[in-house]
Amino acid sequence: PQATQLHGSSARAGEFGAEVVAIPTTAFAEAFERFPEAMLAMVRRLCVRISLVVFETLSTYFGLKQEIMIPTDFASLPLTAEELAKLSPKEVFSLFLGETWKEGGHVSAINSVLETAEIKEFEDGQYVLPPEQRASHMLLLLEGDLHMYRDDHHHGREQARRQQSKGRASTWREFEDGTAEYRVNIGEAIGELDLLVDRPAPVLYLCHSKCRFAALPRASVHKLFEFCPRAMCIRLLHLLAARTATWLHRVDAALDWLPVEGGQCLFRKGGHQVGFFVVLSGRLVVLEEKSASNEGKLNLSPRAQRTTTAAAMAAGGHASSSAATKAAATAAAAAAAAGKVDRGQWQVSDVLQRGRLCGEIDCLRETPYSHTVRASRDSEVCRVSSVVLHLLAMDFPKAILHFSSLVGPRSSGEHNADLVSRRTTIAVVPAKGDVDVHAVCVHLTAALNKLGKTLHISSTTQIAGDMLGRPGKLSGLGKARLGRFLAELEERCRWLIYEAEPPVRGKATDWTRRCIRQADHVLVAVNFDGSSRGDVPESPNEKYIQEAGLLHVDRELLILHPFQKEKQTTKDDWFALTAKRDDGMGPGLHGFVGHHMQLFLGNRRGRALRSTRHYLNTRPWARRWHHVRLGEAKDWARCARLLAGR
């Protein structure tokens, strides 16, 4: 086999040969000329991959820091500090763009954007870009001594923050502990990476002397991407290629960036081993089959458990416990055959959040997977194959030792903390279109806000939607970007309330399906209707919830009542009035006769013909149910406390 040189990496055909497609650079140039947003999308995806996948995986689990970011002589503006000092900020960024932008049809618009450029100065010991925050400007270094560090030394960063809060600037000497660093060249751009990435860049910039920059606001940079995408993208690619090591190309080619939809299995127990996985965003759960001693203890709702117990007693009476257990298993099997129970076979043994590993022990042992791992919501993972381990072992033997020290099970304390904190998202799903789901979410958000930071999310939530920073709806984001955005919101809030949509044409909408996939709790909101008879059938949204196979989600019913002001002095008075009006079957012979007279002669007295059981009979999946009056704040406060486990 013959090797083909591709930039800094090599590709070699395997034992059975390979078939490849060679795309000339002229084809890319022509395509990007006709479709400039395609080039922007490609560069954006490349920046996200480098920042989210490559940097985070290699630095966190293999200890590679200064090996990734290398010193370079490249500068966006090949001018001296004396020459740059004579230029205005507008002239600096005009040189940064080159000459091609002057040939397009947006010259006047670009000139207006460049007018927003300004000069910014930072003192010795100051951060140029705030730690763990996205850059507000794109900066070009005009003069000064600026150093770049890997953002992985939390102790030094917190110490610097404490000093800054006291009015003192931290010095660079606090970071002389092996931190990866190199000096930024005069005329080099910084802050360009997180302009296209939905998270802070994994680097810190610290001034070792007074520094002076030409600064362009983020909004103006996004406009330049819109008016002259080719010039901006080429500049960013030059910067990215100059700062990354050549060995990174072949390792990057062996890493797989995979989206996993909520509810899908990443791998199954006994499956063929293809490497281990790093959770980049979202959440995964590790599933184990329940032991034989727990086969009869299915994860059913309280009502379904009572039904199963009744079936067992009817079958066995006061016979032996084995007969009762067999009857319970028969009842559970019948329920499973009807499609109502599909969660009793599995139990969640671990919750994997961002930064966790799965399958690493099996990869090192080269054995089939020993667990089943499933995505509990839309997630992104990085697959690291054994090829990557061999590549890193050849060039960086210490990286494998660093990785070996991190693999293995976590302590029980950390595991329990994850299990407690994972209940953070609540999807409010309207059963039908007559439910005012927005009002329900507003009331619930207000009640939960008193217990912790709560955010209400709907498909119409306005954000900086597209890659150019233009505002748009949340549902208009790309699938991968939306998943990362929601995952970051979960990390910043105690609870997220997802407002689902009513069914359309007899089916659950795409947004409703996503809300259900993202949820730890599912609340089905239904208006109580006591004017009709018989059990209430399930709506299309409820059928989807039952068929979705949500192994890790609590599903509950929210029964809504209109708020009516009655003449009452205490809660007991309200209960008596409500029971008298809504209870279709009062106690005693008088109530029994009156109820059946209503069934045959009609509902003449305005009493309810239904009760809660008519909703629960067709919804065995409901673990709990909450009766709430729409306008009563105390009812919502009680519901919020129950959801929060208080």
Helices and strands as residue ranges (DSSP letters): E 4-6, E 9-11, H 25-34, H 36-48, I 49-55, H 56-62, H 81-85, H 89-97, G 100-103, H 107-114, E 118-122, E 137-143, E 146-150, H 154-165, G 172-175, E 181-183, E 189-190, G 193-195, E 203-207, E 211-217, H 218-227, H 229-243, H 247-254, E 255-260, E 265-267, E 276-281, E 284-289, G 292-294, H 302-316, H 321-337, E 346-352, E 357-358, H 360-365, E 372-375, E 379-384, H 386-395, H 397-404, H 412-421, E 425-430, H 437-449, E 454-457, E 462-464, E 471-473, G 474-476, H 479-492, E 495-499, H 510-518, E 521-527, H 540-547, E 554-561, H 571-582, H 588-601, H 613-616, E 625-629, H 633-643
